[in-house]
Amino acid sequence: MRDESEIREQYEFLRDQLESEEMSHEGVRQMFTYYRRALGWVLEEEHM
């Protein structure tokens, strides 16, 4: 299992990638959005 800081770091990396101009293709944006949402759920469950 990854520790929280590693998950958070990956989440922030994906968020930055999603916001960059190079990720404008809709399919890629959608994939990253789903992955980002899943990481958010994992982080929320860890804190409950």
LINPE-V604162 format. One line per field, one symbol per residue. ss: DSSP state (H for helix, E for strand, C for the rest). psi: psi as a letter, one per 40 degrees, with the letter a starting at -180 (. if undefined). burial: I if it has 24 or more other C-alpha atoms within 12 Angstrom, else O. A space follows every 50 residues. Layout:
# LINPE-V604162
ss = ???
psi = ???
burial = ???
This chain:
# LINPE-V604162
ss = CCCHHHHHHHHHHHHHHHHCHHHCCHHHHHHHHHHHHHHHHHHHHHCC
psi = hiidddddddddddddddeidefehddddddddddddddddddddde.
burial = OOOOOOOOOOIOOIOOOIOOOOOOOOOOOOOIOOOIOOIOOOOOOOOO
